[in-house]
Amino acid sequence: MIGGPGPLLTLAGAAAGGLAAVAAREAVLATPAVARWVSLALEPLNRAGREGYLPSVRERRRLAVLGSAAAIAGGWFLAGAKLALPLGVAGPVLAAWAINVRRGRYRRAVERALPDVAIAIADSLSAGRSLRASLPAAAASLDGPPAVELARLGAELGLGAATGDAVAAWRRRMRSPRVDAFAAALLSQRLAGGDLAGLLRRFAEGAAERDRVAEDARAATSQARFTGLLVVAMPSGGALFAELLQPGFLAKVLGGPASATLLMLAALLQLVGFVAIRRLSQVAG
């Protein structure tokens, strides 16, 4: 039998890790103060995905502490202090990455909904409302991130902000070329006049067609992207498979300075390859 009882020990370790995670969750829930602190630390992350919220410095620090604690616990369980301490240092980086990912998804949701936003505002304008009144009124026919953004615009207008200033603040908040183009279409009537409702409907048609072309391009390149990522992931999968067959294999490799250095260099090159594939295969939306 190759490796003796290695697979059984690996499965037992995986089961123990799952039970430890469940026990940690129950311990947190059983301690109201800790549960409140964890909920408070995660709330900015939830708001970043729900309303594009940018956490304050204090909230970022709290989330970084939580990320460091989770990384240390996971690293300690996998490989002891040798892995736990480096992962703990990466806690703030993980927290910033999670916030950026959530806000990026929120921004993309707004961008994908711009045709619906344009149609909703055009319908409101056709009903006889002004642009200032149409922006908050259009939020009633939408949901999700675009409704949040239009409601925020309506709140700023309700507090007395000028239409141009509110739209400019929206552009700065979103930092999206597509939102910039939509904002330019919104304010074009103030400079050149004309049928704004018709312009917004043409904008919606063009944006929808652009989204369809982007989806077709993603579908056409999906197989090539998957193959590239699979090639990048094969060495890591092979190492994990070898560890399953012969427990302690990775420890032996990491035990020697030369082999550990070469392995770290290989991991760095794999990461660079992964990023390069993602960048080269990215389709502009």
Backbone as CSV, one residue per row, in Angstrom:
resi,resn,N_x,N_y,N_z,CA_x,CA_y,CA_z,C_x,C_y,C_z
1,MET,0.848,-1.205,0.000,0.000,0.000,0.000,0.878,1.248,0.000
2,ILE,0.709,2.105,-0.947,1.578,3.271,-1.079,1.231,4.291,-0.004
3,GLY,2.262,4.683,0.729,2.063,5.727,1.723,1.351,5.272,2.981
4,GLY,1.088,3.942,3.134,0.459,3.459,4.357,-0.929,4.034,4.532
5,PRO,-1.263,4.429,5.753,-2.599,4.964,6.023,-2.733,6.448,5.700
6,GLY,-1.900,6.950,4.784,-1.890,8.373,4.495,-3.231,8.947,4.098
7,PRO,-3.937,8.352,3.083,-5.241,8.916,2.689,-6.242,8.951,3.820
8,LEU,-6.230,7.919,4.673,-7.162,7.920,5.800,-6.846,9.043,6.777
9,LEU,-5.547,9.246,7.014,-5.156,10.340,7.910,-5.532,11.695,7.305
10,THR,-5.397,11.812,5.987,-5.755,13.073,5.330,-7.246,13.345,5.454
11,LEU,-8.065,12.281,5.214,-9.504,12.448,5.353,-9.900,12.764,6.787
12,ALA,-9.224,12.110,7.732,-9.506,12.403,9.135,-9.137,13.841,9.481
13,GLY,-8.012,14.316,8.925,-7.617,15.703,9.164,-8.604,16.686,8.561
14,ALA,-9.110,16.358,7.347,-10.107,17.229,6.731,-11.387,17.275,7.560
15,ALA,-11.814,16.100,8.057,-13.011,16.075,8.913,-12.788,16.859,10.196
16,ALA,-11.591,16.721,10.761,-11.286,17.471,11.983,-11.291,18.971,11.724
17,GLY,-10.775,19.381,10.535,-10.796,20.803,10.208,-12.207,21.328,10.066
18,GLY,-13.079,20.546,9.416,-14.468,20.971,9.298,-15.154,21.095,10.645
19,LEU,-14.917,20.117,11.519,-15.512,20.175,12.861,-14.952,21.352,13.656
20,ALA,-13.646,21.638,13.465,-13.054,22.783,14.165,-13.684,24.094,13.688
21,ALA,-13.950,24.204,12.374,-14.604,25.413,11.859,-16.008,25.566,12.434
22,VAL,-16.751,24.450,12.503,-18.092,24.507,13.082,-18.029,24.884,14.550
23,ALA,-17.050,24.307,15.277,-16.909,24.626,16.693,-16.547,26.091,16.906
24,ALA,-15.669,26.625,16.027,-15.307,28.039,16.148,-16.512,28.930,15.893
25,ARG,-17.333,28.564,14.912,-18.542,29.346,14.624,-19.489,29.324,15.822
26,GLU,-19.703,28.147,16.386,-20.595,28.056,17.535,-20.055,28.830,18.731
27,ALA,-18.709,28.815,18.889,-18.110,29.558,20.005,-18.323,31.059,19.839
28,VAL,-18.202,31.522,18.581,-18.426,32.951,18.332,-19.878,33.320,18.599
29,LEU,-20.799,32.461,18.123,-22.216,32.752,18.327,-22.603,32.669,19.797
30,ALA,-21.906,31.835,20.554,-22.223,31.700,21.973,-21.680,32.856,22.803
31,THR,-20.815,33.667,22.217,-20.251,34.816,22.923,-20.807,36.079,22.272
32,PRO,-21.837,36.697,22.856,-22.492,37.838,22.197,-21.538,38.971,21.853
33,ALA,-20.589,39.261,22.750,-19.683,40.377,22.481,-18.818,40.099,21.256
34,VAL,-18.299,38.866,21.159,-17.472,38.519,20.002,-18.313,38.506,18.731
35,ALA,-19.536,37.959,18.828,-20.414,37.921,17.662,-20.743,39.327,17.180
36,ARG,-20.981,40.248,18.118,-21.273,41.638,17.724,-20.065,42.272,17.065
37,TRP,-18.865,41.999,17.598,-17.660,42.594,17.022,-17.415,42.062,15.616
38,VAL,-17.593,40.741,15.419,-17.405,40.162,14.090,-18.437,40.730,13.113
39,SER,-19.689,40.848,13.565,-20.724,41.419,12.708,-20.405,42.867,12.356
40,LEU,-19.900,43.612,13.335,-19.539,45.009,13.092,-18.373,45.108,12.123
41,ALA,-17.420,44.173,12.228,-16.268,44.202,11.334,-16.653,43.833,9.905
42,LEU,-17.628,42.939,9.748,-18.027,42.496,8.413,-19.041,43.417,7.749
43,GLU,-19.690,44.287,8.528,-20.728,45.142,7.961,-20.216,46.056,6.848
44,PRO,-19.025,46.707,6.976,-18.535,47.520,5.848,-18.320,46.704,4.583
45,LEU,-17.891,45.447,4.738,-17.707,44.593,3.571,-19.051,44.291,2.906
46,ASN,-20.069,44.045,3.714,-21.400,43.813,3.158,-21.935,45.068,2.474
47,ARG,-21.724,46.225,3.089,-22.208,47.466,2.499,-21.459,47.807,1.215
48,ALA,-20.191,47.406,1.128,-19.425,47.665,-0.098,-20.038,46.947,-1.287
49,GLY,-20.576,45.751,-1.060,-21.222,45.033,-2.145,-22.667,45.409,-2.349
50,ARG,-23.309,45.934,-1.291,-24.729,46.253,-1.373,-24.991,47.664,-1.865
51,GLU,-24.111,48.613,-1.509,-24.333,50.010,-1.891,-23.058,50.730,-2.303
52,GLY,-21.989,49.983,-2.620,-20.752,50.610,-3.063,-20.067,51.429,-1.999
53,TYR,-20.238,51.064,-0.742,-19.732,51.852,0.380,-18.214,51.753,0.457
54,LEU,-17.566,52.878,0.741,-16.118,52.923,0.948,-15.847,53.000,2.450
55,PRO,-15.313,51.938,3.056,-15.121,51.929,4.515,-14.160,53.017,4.967
56,SER,-14.369,53.451,6.198,-13.467,54.428,6.805,-12.174,53.742,7.240
57,VAL,-11.209,54.532,7.674,-9.930,53.979,8.112,-10.129,53.046,9.306
58,ARG,-10.964,53.443,10.241,-11.215,52.603,11.414,-11.878,51.287,11.019
59,GLU,-12.814,51.343,10.098,-13.476,50.118,9.653,-12.519,49.214,8.896
60,ARG,-11.623,49.809,8.115,-10.626,49.009,7.408,-9.680,48.318,8.394
61,ARG,-9.303,49.017,9.451,-8.428,48.404,10.450,-9.124,47.245,11.141
62,ARG,-10.398,47.430,11.470,-11.145,46.352,12.125,-11.253,45.133,11.216
63,LEU,-11.520,45.379,9.941,-11.625,44.277,8.993,-10.264,43.614,8.773
64,ALA,-9.189,44.394,8.802,-7.849,43.821,8.653,-7.501,42.924,9.832
65,VAL,-7.893,43.337,11.045,-7.645,42.497,12.224,-8.395,41.177,12.094
66,LEU,-9.639,41.242,11.651,-10.421,40.015,11.468,-9.797,39.134,10.396
67,GLY,-9.359,39.737,9.294,-8.713,38.954,8.243,-7.424,38.316,8.710
68,SER,-6.623,39.039,9.499,-5.382,38.481,10.030,-5.668,37.309,10.959
69,ALA,-6.680,37.461,11.820,-7.024,36.372,12.736,-7.462,35.126,11.974
70,ALA,-8.285,35.318,10.944,-8.734,34.168,10.149,-7.565,33.531,9.398
71,ALA,-6.654,34.354,8.854,-5.514,33.816,8.123,-4.563,33.064,9.055
72,ILE,-4.349,33.605,10.251,-3.474,32.927,11.213,-4.068,31.587,11.625
73,ALA,-5.372,31.569,11.898,-6.014,30.317,12.296,-5.930,29.275,11.182
74,GLY,-6.219,29.692,9.935,-6.138,28.751,8.824,-4.725,28.270,8.558
75,GLY,-3.749,29.194,8.606,-2.369,28.798,8.396,-1.845,27.895,9.490
76,TRP,-2.259,28.165,10.729,-1.817,27.324,11.854,-2.361,25.911,11.701
77,PHE,-3.596,25.801,11.260,-4.190,24.473,11.103,-3.514,23.705,9.973
78,LEU,-3.139,24.406,8.879,-2.563,23.724,7.726,-1.109,23.339,7.937
79,ALA,-0.295,24.248,8.465,1.148,23.983,8.523,1.818,24.530,9.762
80,GLY,1.070,24.949,10.763,1.696,25.433,11.990,2.142,26.875,11.884
81,ALA,3.050,27.245,12.785,3.477,28.643,12.892,4.232,29.120,11.660
82,LYS,4.877,28.207,10.925,5.656,28.617,9.754,4.777,29.269,8.691
83,LEU,3.556,28.796,8.565,2.637,29.372,7.587,1.703,30.394,8.212
84,ALA,1.416,30.236,9.497,0.445,31.125,10.141,0.953,32.560,10.210
85,LEU,2.218,32.758,10.576,2.737,34.118,10.735,2.800,34.887,9.411
86,PRO,3.309,34.285,8.309,3.257,35.035,7.037,1.836,35.352,6.581
87,LEU,0.908,34.425,6.785,-0.475,34.703,6.405,-1.080,35.792,7.275
88,GLY,-0.694,35.835,8.543,-1.204,36.890,9.418,-0.791,38.269,8.954
89,VAL,0.427,38.390,8.430,0.891,39.678,7.903,0.064,40.082,6.682
90,ALA,-0.422,39.077,5.936,-1.192,39.369,4.726,-2.649,39.717,5.018
91,GLY,-3.051,39.736,6.285,-4.435,40.036,6.641,-4.937,41.362,6.103
92,PRO,-4.218,42.476,6.297,-4.681,43.754,5.745,-4.804,43.744,4.225
93,VAL,-3.884,43.048,3.557,-3.968,42.953,2.092,-5.225,42.196,1.682
94,LEU,-5.529,41.122,2.399,-6.737,40.353,2.096,-7.992,41.193,2.318
95,ALA,-7.986,41.995,3.389,-9.152,42.843,3.666,-9.348,43.879,2.557
96,ALA,-8.250,44.535,2.141,-8.365,45.521,1.054,-8.806,44.862,-0.240
97,TRP,-8.284,43.664,-0.513,-8.689,42.945,-1.727,-10.174,42.604,-1.700
98,ALA,-10.675,42.160,-0.547,-12.096,41.808,-0.445,-12.976,43.029,-0.665
99,ILE,-12.581,44.173,-0.111,-13.367,45.395,-0.299,-13.371,45.812,-1.770
100,ASN,-12.208,45.760,-2.407,-12.131,46.153,-3.819,-12.952,45.221,-4.706
101,VAL,-12.940,43.930,-4.388,-13.724,42.973,-5.173,-15.214,43.266,-5.036
102,ARG,-15.662,43.516,-3.805,-17.085,43.792,-3.590,-17.511,45.083,-4.279
103,ARG,-16.695,46.128,-4.172,-17.039,47.385,-4.823,-16.964,47.257,-6.344
104,GLY,-16.031,46.433,-6.855,-15.962,46.210,-8.287,-17.208,45.513,-8.809
105,ARG,-17.714,44.537,-8.060,-18.949,43.867,-8.473,-20.126,44.843,-8.453
106,TYR,-20.146,45.705,-7.460,-21.213,46.705,-7.389,-21.149,47.642,-8.594
107,ARG,-19.948,48.103,-8.939,-19.803,49.009,-10.078,-20.209,48.319,-11.375
108,ARG,-19.834,47.061,-11.544,-20.212,46.347,-12.771,-21.722,46.130,-12.843
109,ALA,-22.353,45.928,-11.678,-23.815,45.791,-11.681,-24.481,47.081,-12.138
110,VAL,-23.948,48.224,-11.710,-24.491,49.509,-12.166,-24.259,49.682,-13.660
111,GLU,-23.069,49.314,-14.136,-22.770,49.458,-15.563,-23.692,48.590,-16.425
112,ARG,-23.924,47.361,-15.977,-24.808,46.482,-16.756,-26.242,46.987,-16.785
113,ALA,-26.639,47.726,-15.764,-28.020,48.208,-15.681,-28.203,49.581,-16.313
114,LEU,-27.166,50.177,-16.883,-27.300,51.508,-17.471,-28.361,51.579,-18.569
115,PRO,-28.531,50.555,-19.427,-29.643,50.634,-20.396,-31.002,50.746,-19.716
116,ASP,-31.202,49.978,-18.642,-32.475,50.068,-17.912,-32.631,51.432,-17.240
117,VAL,-31.525,51.955,-16.717,-31.583,53.281,-16.091,-31.946,54.339,-17.121
118,ALA,-31.323,54.269,-18.304,-31.602,55.245,-19.357,-33.065,55.176,-19.792
119,ILE,-33.594,53.974,-19.940,-34.998,53.822,-20.346,-35.926,54.368,-19.265
120,ALA,-35.620,54.081,-18.008,-36.476,54.559,-16.919,-36.492,56.084,-16.856
121,ILE,-35.334,56.717,-17.024,-35.290,58.178,-17.002,-35.991,58.756,-18.229
122,ALA,-35.806,58.111,-19.393,-36.472,58.584,-20.609,-37.983,58.499,-20.471
123,ASP,-38.490,57.414,-19.879,-39.941,57.305,-19.670,-40.447,58.389,-18.738
124,SER,-39.669,58.701,-17.711,-40.080,59.750,-16.788,-40.078,61.117,-17.466
125,LEU,-39.066,61.347,-18.319,-39.027,62.605,-19.055,-40.206,62.710,-20.023
126,SER,-40.551,61.590,-20.663,-41.680,61.609,-21.597,-43.000,61.861,-20.891
127,ALA,-43.056,61.539,-19.593,-44.278,61.785,-18.821,-44.414,63.246,-18.413
128,GLY,-43.415,64.074,-18.725,-43.515,65.494,-18.442,-42.670,65.980,-17.285
129,ARG,-41.896,65.103,-16.666,-41.049,65.538,-15.550,-39.759,66.157,-16.079
130,SER,-39.147,66.954,-15.243,-37.833,67.504,-15.566,-36.764,66.454,-15.253
131,LEU,-35.540,66.718,-15.702,-34.449,65.801,-15.413,-34.222,65.702,-13.905
132,ARG,-34.323,66.812,-13.217,-34.106,66.819,-11.768,-35.121,65.941,-11.050
133,ALA,-36.358,65.938,-11.545,-37.381,65.091,-10.931,-37.330,63.656,-11.447
134,SER,-36.813,63.462,-12.659,-36.799,62.123,-13.247,-35.742,61.219,-12.622
135,LEU,-34.632,61.791,-12.159,-33.569,60.965,-11.595,-34.044,60.162,-10.380
136,PRO,-34.635,60.788,-9.355,-35.128,59.974,-8.234,-36.371,59.168,-8.583
137,ALA,-37.212,59.675,-9.501,-38.439,58.951,-9.845,-38.124,57.640,-10.554
138,ALA,-37.036,57.602,-11.319,-36.690,56.383,-12.050,-36.276,55.251,-11.124
139,ALA,-35.852,55.568,-9.907,-35.417,54.527,-8.967,-36.553,53.582,-8.610
140,ALA,-37.814,54.042,-8.722,-38.950,53.197,-8.339,-39.111,52.007,-9.275
141,SER,-38.647,52.107,-10.526,-38.795,51.019,-11.477,-37.558,50.137,-11.566
142,LEU,-36.571,50.359,-10.679,-35.336,49.586,-10.683,-35.143,48.918,-9.333
143,ASP,-34.172,48.039,-9.266,-33.801,47.435,-7.997,-32.296,47.178,-7.983
144,GLY,-31.772,46.863,-6.823,-30.355,46.578,-6.705,-29.492,47.820,-6.748
145,PRO,-28.220,47.678,-7.152,-27.283,48.810,-7.178,-27.759,50.020,-7.972
146,PRO,-28.363,49.879,-9.174,-28.804,51.098,-9.876,-29.871,51.870,-9.115
147,ALA,-30.779,51.155,-8.433,-31.783,51.846,-7.627,-31.134,52.581,-6.468
148,VAL,-30.098,51.978,-5.876,-29.382,52.640,-4.778,-28.735,53.927,-5.263
149,GLU,-28.094,53.877,-6.435,-27.410,55.062,-6.951,-28.391,56.175,-7.309
150,LEU,-29.512,55.832,-7.930,-30.498,56.861,-8.261,-31.147,57.427,-6.998
151,ALA,-31.372,56.582,-6.000,-31.915,57.083,-4.736,-30.924,58.028,-4.062
152,ARG,-29.642,57.722,-4.178,-28.618,58.608,-3.604,-28.581,59.930,-4.354
153,LEU,-28.708,59.860,-5.678,-28.788,61.093,-6.459,-30.001,61.922,-6.049
154,GLY,-31.137,61.232,-5.859,-32.340,61.942,-5.436,-32.184,62.583,-4.077
155,ALA,-31.500,61.907,-3.169,-31.276,62.478,-1.839,-30.410,63.732,-1.924
156,GLU,-29.366,63.695,-2.768,-28.512,64.878,-2.918,-29.287,66.038,-3.545
157,LEU,-30.121,65.722,-4.533,-30.934,66.770,-5.140,-31.946,67.322,-4.145
158,GLY,-32.502,66.440,-3.308,-33.455,66.892,-2.303,-32.832,67.798,-1.259
159,LEU,-31.527,67.636,-1.030,-30.823,68.509,-0.084,-30.399,69.831,-0.708
160,GLY,-30.702,70.035,-1.990,-30.428,71.322,-2.627,-29.241,71.344,-3.560
161,ALA,-28.603,70.187,-3.813,-27.458,70.176,-4.720,-27.910,70.444,-6.144
162,ALA,-27.087,71.129,-6.899,-27.385,71.358,-8.309,-27.318,70.042,-9.075
163,THR,-28.091,69.938,-10.153,-28.138,68.699,-10.925,-26.758,68.330,-11.458
164,GLY,-26.055,69.305,-12.004,-24.720,69.038,-12.529,-23.755,68.591,-11.448
165,ASP,-23.840,69.203,-10.261,-22.947,68.818,-9.171,-23.253,67.401,-8.680
166,ALA,-24.541,67.059,-8.599,-24.912,65.711,-8.143,-24.445,64.650,-9.127
167,VAL,-24.613,64.922,-10.428,-24.168,63.962,-11.434,-22.648,63.858,-11.439
168,ALA,-21.953,64.977,-11.255,-20.488,64.945,-11.195,-20.011,64.149,-9.992
169,ALA,-20.691,64.288,-8.854,-20.332,63.504,-7.678,-20.551,62.017,-7.929
170,TRP,-21.614,61.683,-8.661,-21.849,60.282,-9.014,-20.718,59.738,-9.882
171,ARG,-20.248,60.534,-10.837,-19.138,60.100,-11.685,-17.880,59.860,-10.866
172,ARG,-17.581,60.759,-9.932,-16.388,60.571,-9.104,-16.527,59.339,-8.218
173,ARG,-17.733,59.071,-7.763,-17.947,57.931,-6.873,-17.814,56.604,-7.623
174,MET,-18.287,56.555,-8.859,-18.276,55.297,-9.595,-16.939,55.029,-10.289
175,ARG,-16.272,56.091,-10.800,-14.995,55.937,-11.507,-15.119,54.911,-12.629
176,SER,-16.092,55.147,-13.499,-16.371,54.218,-14.601,-16.518,54.999,-15.892
177,PRO,-15.802,54.606,-16.956,-15.972,55.295,-18.243,-17.404,55.213,-18.764
178,ARG,-18.086,54.119,-18.506,-19.457,53.979,-18.990,-20.404,54.922,-18.245
179,VAL,-20.177,55.083,-16.948,-20.984,56.048,-16.198,-20.660,57.465,-16.649
180,ASP,-19.390,57.725,-16.971,-19.020,59.051,-17.488,-19.781,59.358,-18.785
181,ALA,-19.859,58.363,-19.681,-20.574,58.581,-20.939,-22.063,58.814,-20.684
182,PHE,-22.632,58.066,-19.760,-24.045,58.239,-19.454,-24.302,59.603,-18.819
183,ALA,-23.406,60.032,-17.940,-23.556,61.348,-17.317,-23.449,62.458,-18.357
184,ALA,-22.548,62.288,-19.326,-22.437,63.284,-20.395,-23.726,63.360,-21.205
185,ALA,-24.357,62.206,-21.442,-25.634,62.210,-22.165,-26.726,62.897,-21.343
186,LEU,-26.709,62.686,-20.028,-27.718,63.307,-19.170,-27.642,64.831,-19.213
187,LEU,-26.416,65.344,-19.213,-26.236,66.790,-19.114,-26.116,67.470,-20.474
188,SER,-26.221,66.679,-21.564,-26.010,67.283,-22.881,-27.094,68.298,-23.225
189,GLN,-28.304,68.073,-22.741,-29.403,68.982,-23.085,-29.152,70.383,-22.536
190,ARG,-28.456,70.468,-21.410,-28.193,71.784,-20.828,-27.261,72.599,-21.717
191,LEU,-26.447,71.924,-22.528,-25.495,72.632,-23.384,-26.014,72.821,-24.806
192,ALA,-26.629,71.756,-25.344,-27.033,71.812,-26.748,-28.530,71.725,-26.965
193,GLY,-29.306,71.438,-25.941,-30.743,71.279,-26.097,-31.076,69.980,-26.820
194,GLY,-32.289,69.867,-27.335,-32.678,68.675,-28.073,-33.545,67.735,-27.252
195,ASP,-33.839,66.594,-27.852,-34.717,65.587,-27.253,-33.885,64.671,-26.363
196,LEU,-33.874,64.940,-25.061,-33.070,64.145,-24.139,-33.632,62.729,-23.999
197,ALA,-34.967,62.600,-23.989,-35.556,61.261,-23.867,-35.153,60.377,-25.049
198,GLY,-35.178,60.929,-26.259,-34.752,60.162,-27.424,-33.279,59.803,-27.367
199,LEU,-32.463,60.753,-26.912,-31.034,60.488,-26.788,-30.774,59.356,-25.802
200,LEU,-31.482,59.354,-24.668,-31.288,58.304,-23.674,-31.738,56.941,-24.212
201,ARG,-32.796,56.928,-25.008,-33.228,55.657,-25.589,-32.199,55.136,-26.591
202,ARG,-31.592,56.032,-27.357,-30.535,55.590,-28.281,-29.308,55.122,-27.501
203,PHE,-29.014,55.799,-26.391,-27.908,55.364,-25.543,-28.179,53.960,-24.997
204,ALA,-29.430,53.713,-24.578,-29.781,52.391,-24.033,-29.610,51.309,-25.092
205,GLU,-30.018,51.597,-26.333,-29.858,50.618,-27.407,-28.379,50.334,-27.677
206,GLY,-27.572,51.398,-27.714,-26.144,51.201,-27.955,-25.469,50.446,-26.823
207,ALA,-25.820,50.765,-25.565,-25.211,50.081,-24.428,-25.615,48.614,-24.381
208,ALA,-26.877,48.327,-24.694,-27.330,46.939,-24.704,-26.617,46.143,-25.787
209,GLU,-26.423,46.747,-26.957,-25.709,46.063,-28.038,-24.254,45.824,-27.653
210,ARG,-23.658,46.784,-26.973,-22.280,46.611,-26.538,-22.175,45.466,-25.540
211,ASP,-23.130,45.353,-24.633,-23.116,44.248,-23.666,-23.272,42.913,-24.376
212,ARG,-24.134,42.850,-25.392,-24.303,41.596,-26.130,-23.015,41.192,-26.839
213,VAL,-22.326,42.149,-27.446,-21.059,41.848,-28.125,-20.017,41.368,-27.119
214,ALA,-19.959,42.012,-25.950,-18.997,41.597,-24.928,-19.284,40.184,-24.432
215,GLU,-20.567,39.848,-24.247,-20.925,38.496,-23.825,-20.551,37.474,-24.889
216,ASP,-20.759,37.806,-26.161,-20.362,36.892,-27.241,-18.850,36.678,-27.244
217,ALA,-18.090,37.753,-26.988,-16.632,37.625,-26.959,-16.190,36.764,-25.779
218,ARG,-16.834,36.932,-24.640,-16.494,36.088,-23.473,-16.802,34.626,-23.755
219,ALA,-17.951,34.371,-24.391,-18.303,32.984,-24.700,-17.323,32.370,-25.696
220,ALA,-16.867,33.168,-26.663,-15.951,32.645,-27.677,-14.577,32.336,-27.113
221,THR,-14.169,33.040,-26.069,-12.826,32.842,-25.499,-12.846,32.043,-24.204
222,SER,-14.002,31.531,-23.804,-14.093,30.849,-22.509,-13.236,29.591,-22.467
223,GLN,-13.229,28.809,-23.559,-12.452,27.576,-23.567,-10.959,27.865,-23.478
224,ALA,-10.498,28.865,-24.231,-9.074,29.208,-24.187,-8.676,29.711,-22.807
225,ARG,-9.537,30.521,-22.175,-9.229,31.020,-20.838,-9.189,29.884,-19.825
226,PHE,-10.132,28.950,-19.927,-10.144,27.827,-18.996,-8.898,26.952,-19.171
227,THR,-8.489,26.721,-20.426,-7.294,25.911,-20.675,-6.051,26.566,-20.088
228,GLY,-5.931,27.882,-20.266,-4.774,28.582,-19.714,-4.727,28.514,-18.198
229,LEU,-5.870,28.732,-17.558,-5.907,28.663,-16.094,-5.665,27.246,-15.598
230,LEU,-6.123,26.247,-16.359,-5.884,24.855,-15.968,-4.407,24.520,-16.019
231,VAL,-3.712,25.006,-17.044,-2.273,24.771,-17.151,-1.543,25.414,-15.975
232,VAL,-1.970,26.619,-15.589,-1.341,27.291,-14.453,-1.574,26.522,-13.157
233,ALA,-2.763,25.939,-13.011,-3.108,25.260,-11.756,-2.567,23.839,-11.658
234,MET,-2.085,23.251,-12.751,-1.653,21.854,-12.725,-0.518,21.576,-11.742
235,PRO,0.536,22.395,-11.654,1.589,22.081,-10.675,1.087,22.052,-9.239
236,SER,0.220,23.004,-8.879,-0.322,22.999,-7.516,-1.169,21.757,-7.271
237,GLY,-1.990,21.389,-8.253,-2.779,20.175,-8.111,-1.908,18.934,-7.999
238,GLY,-0.817,18.879,-8.785,0.094,17.742,-8.678,0.750,17.639,-7.312
239,ALA,1.124,18.793,-6.747,1.733,18.779,-5.414,0.755,18.295,-4.354
240,LEU,-0.487,18.735,-4.441,-1.495,18.279,-3.478,-1.777,16.792,-3.646
241,PHE,-1.792,16.308,-4.884,-2.019,14.882,-5.117,-0.869,14.054,-4.554
242,ALA,0.361,14.548,-4.732,1.513,13.837,-4.169,1.454,13.817,-2.646
243,GLU,0.967,14.906,-2.047,0.838,14.947,-0.590,-0.210,13.944,-0.103
244,LEU,-1.278,13.765,-0.878,-2.290,12.766,-0.510,-1.735,11.349,-0.579
245,LEU,-0.927,11.075,-1.615,-0.364,9.744,-1.756,0.735,9.471,-0.757
246,GLN,1.507,10.500,-0.448,2.633,10.329,0.476,2.666,11.507,1.445
247,PRO,1.951,11.419,2.553,1.928,12.524,3.515,3.338,12.875,3.984
248,GLY,3.604,14.160,4.055,4.928,14.633,4.428,5.788,15.001,3.243
249,PHE,5.277,14.792,2.026,6.057,15.102,0.826,6.386,16.587,0.747
250,LEU,5.364,17.433,0.975,5.607,18.878,0.913,6.536,19.336,2.020
251,ALA,6.418,18.715,3.201,7.307,19.090,4.305,8.760,18.783,3.956
252,LYS,8.990,17.655,3.285,10.359,17.312,2.884,10.884,18.304,1.852
253,VAL,9.997,18.685,0.909,10.436,19.637,-0.117,10.753,20.995,0.494
254,LEU,9.896,21.426,1.426,10.115,22.727,2.060,11.229,22.692,3.077
255,GLY,11.665,21.482,3.488,12.711,21.386,4.503,14.082,21.805,4.010
256,GLY,14.347,21.630,2.716,15.644,22.030,2.176,15.639,23.456,1.680
257,PRO,16.657,24.234,2.007,16.677,25.655,1.566,16.620,25.805,0.042
258,ALA,17.375,24.958,-0.670,17.398,25.096,-2.126,16.042,24.757,-2.732
259,SER,15.471,23.626,-2.313,14.178,23.230,-2.878,13.078,24.210,-2.482
260,ALA,13.135,24.728,-1.242,12.133,25.697,-0.817,12.231,26.980,-1.633
261,THR,13.464,27.419,-1.913,13.651,28.631,-2.729,13.115,28.437,-4.143
262,LEU,13.433,27.278,-4.731,12.938,27.008,-6.081,11.418,26.896,-6.099
263,LEU,10.845,26.315,-5.055,9.387,26.184,-5.003,8.720,27.549,-4.878
264,MET,9.286,28.430,-4.055,8.739,29.776,-3.923,8.859,30.544,-5.236
265,LEU,9.978,30.368,-5.937,10.144,31.030,-7.231,9.131,30.499,-8.240
266,ALA,8.909,29.184,-8.220,7.917,28.599,-9.124,6.516,29.114,-8.813
267,ALA,6.200,29.234,-7.521,4.883,29.750,-7.137,4.712,31.195,-7.597
268,LEU,5.790,31.987,-7.497,5.724,33.371,-7.961,5.497,33.429,-9.464
269,LEU,6.201,32.579,-10.214,6.009,32.554,-11.662,4.601,32.087,-12.018
270,GLN,4.059,31.124,-11.255,2.699,30.679,-11.495,1.704,31.817,-11.266
271,LEU,1.942,32.594,-10.214,1.065,33.726,-9.930,1.147,34.768,-11.043
272,VAL,2.339,35.047,-11.519,2.499,35.996,-12.624,1.784,35.482,-13.873
273,GLY,1.901,34.172,-14.131,1.211,33.600,-15.279,-0.294,33.694,-15.153
274,PHE,-0.803,33.462,-13.938,-2.239,33.559,-13.708,-2.734,34.980,-13.974
275,VAL,-2.011,35.972,-13.449,-2.402,37.368,-13.649,-2.316,37.739,-15.128
276,ALA,-1.265,37.261,-15.799,-1.105,37.581,-17.227,-2.250,37.004,-18.054
277,ILE,-2.650,35.773,-17.747,-3.751,35.159,-18.487,-5.040,35.928,-18.259
278,ARG,-5.279,36.329,-16.999,-6.484,37.085,-16.711,-6.506,38.414,-17.455
279,ARG,-5.346,39.081,-17.515,-5.282,40.393,-18.186,-5.431,40.229,-19.700
280,LEU,-4.774,39.222,-20.270,-4.806,39.048,-21.723,-6.181,38.604,-22.207
281,SER,-6.888,37.853,-21.361,-8.196,37.336,-21.785,-9.354,38.214,-21.328
282,GLN,-9.055,39.347,-20.728,-10.118,40.216,-20.233,-10.833,40.874,-21.422
283,VAL,-12.151,40.827,-21.369,-12.981,41.434,-22.411,-13.595,42.694,-21.844
284,ALA,-13.385,43.808,-22.495,-13.946,45.066,-22.008,-15.459,45.004,-22.089
285,GLY,-16.105,45.399,-20.927,-17.560,45.381,-20.903,-18.149,46.690,-21.308
